Amino acid sequence: MRRRTGSCLCGAVVYSVEGEPLRVGLCHCADCRKTSGSAFVFFAVWPRPAFSHTGQIATFAGRSFCPACGGRLFCLQEKSVEVRLGSLDSPPTDLEPDYELWIKRRENWLRELPGADQYAEDAD
């Protein structure tokens, strides 16, 4: 089974996920834009039992981050975890988004991803 590892910028928080993600996406919502400082967030969702982490985390509005360096890492839910793929130790070149959220806020200069499902807001 494939195991991926990731961490915050300073290395105080380390995590791993096992297996393949349930889904991979891009989010263009205002919250993701603000928390990332970018035009969108690239993320993947795994079942919660596939995830583990060490180190102290802080959480704001469901988003967990390192309290030392501020690195945004994951969103823990009861049954799943949403991992920000930019925090993985190795680039996730084998993971391709299969959907985009909040496309009504996508920058005009960004094009729709071919083959990815498109949602004006959250997916149902």
C-alpha positions in Angstrom: 0.0 0.0 0.0 1.3 3.4 -0.9 2.3 5.7 1.9 2.8 9.5 1.4 4.4 11.8 4.0 4.2 15.5 4.5 5.1 18.2 6.9 4.9 21.9 7.7 7.6 24.3 6.7 9.6 24.0 9.9 9.1 20.3 10.3 7.4 20.4 13.7 4.2 18.7 12.3 4.7 15.5 10.3 1.8 13.5 8.8 1.3 10.4 6.6 -1.6 9.0 4.5 -1.8 5.5 3.3 -3.4 4.2 0.1 -4.9 6.3 -2.7 -7.2 9.3 -2.1 -10.9 9.1 -2.4 -10.9 12.2 -4.6 -8.6 15.0 -5.7 -9.7 18.6 -6.3 -9.1 22.3 -6.7 -11.0 24.8 -4.6 -11.4 28.4 -5.7 -13.5 29.6 -2.7 -12.7 32.8 -0.8 -11.6 30.9 2.3 -9.2 28.7 0.5 -7.8 31.7 -1.4 -7.3 33.6 1.8 -5.7 30.8 3.8 -3.4 29.8 0.9 -2.5 33.2 -0.4 -3.0 31.8 -3.8 -5.8 31.6 -6.5 -6.8 28.1 -5.4 -6.0 25.1 -3.2 -4.9 21.7 -4.5 -6.1 19.0 -2.1 -7.0 15.4 -1.8 -9.3 13.5 0.6 -8.4 10.3 2.4 -10.4 8.2 4.8 -9.6 9.3 8.4 -8.2 5.8 9.4 -5.5 6.2 6.6 -4.2 9.4 8.2 -1.8 10.0 11.2 0.2 12.9 12.4 2.7 13.9 15.1 3.4 17.3 16.5 1.2 20.0 17.9 -1.4 21.6 15.6 -3.6 24.6 15.8 -7.0 24.8 14.1 -9.1 27.6 12.9 -12.4 27.1 11.1 -11.7 23.4 10.6 -8.3 24.0 9.0 -5.2 22.7 10.9 -1.8 24.3 10.7 1.5 24.4 12.5 1.4 27.0 15.3 5.2 27.6 14.9 5.5 28.3 11.2 1.9 28.7 10.2 2.1 26.0 7.5 -1.4 25.0 6.4 -1.6 21.2 6.3 -5.0 19.5 6.5 -8.7 19.7 7.5 -9.7 16.9 9.9 -13.2 15.6 9.7 -14.8 12.7 11.6 -14.6 10.3 8.7 -12.1 11.9 6.4 -9.1 14.2 6.1 -8.5 16.8 3.4 -4.8 17.2 2.8 -3.2 20.2 1.1 -1.1 18.5 -1.4 1.6 21.2 -1.5 2.6 20.1 2.0 3.6 16.6 0.8 7.3 15.8 1.0 7.3 14.6 -2.7 5.4 16.4 -5.4 2.2 14.5 -6.1 2.8 14.2 -9.8 0.6 11.1 -10.0 -2.5 12.9 -8.6 -4.7 14.8 -10.9 -7.8 16.8 -9.9 -11.0 15.1 -10.8 -13.2 18.1 -9.8 -13.1 21.8 -9.2 -15.1 23.6 -6.5 -16.3 27.2 -6.4 -15.6 27.8 -10.1 -17.8 30.9 -10.0 -14.8 32.5 -8.2 -12.1 31.0 -10.4 -9.8 33.6 -11.9 -10.7 34.5 -15.5 -7.2 33.6 -16.7 -7.5 30.1 -15.3 -9.0 27.5 -17.7 -11.3 24.7 -16.8 -9.5 21.4 -16.2 -10.3 19.0 -19.0 -12.2 16.0 -17.7 -12.7 17.4 -14.2 -16.2 17.8 -12.8 -17.1 21.5 -12.3 -19.1 22.9 -9.4 -20.3 26.5 -9.0 -20.0 26.1 -5.2 -19.6 23.0 -3.0 -20.1 19.6 -4.5 -23.3 17.8 -3.4 
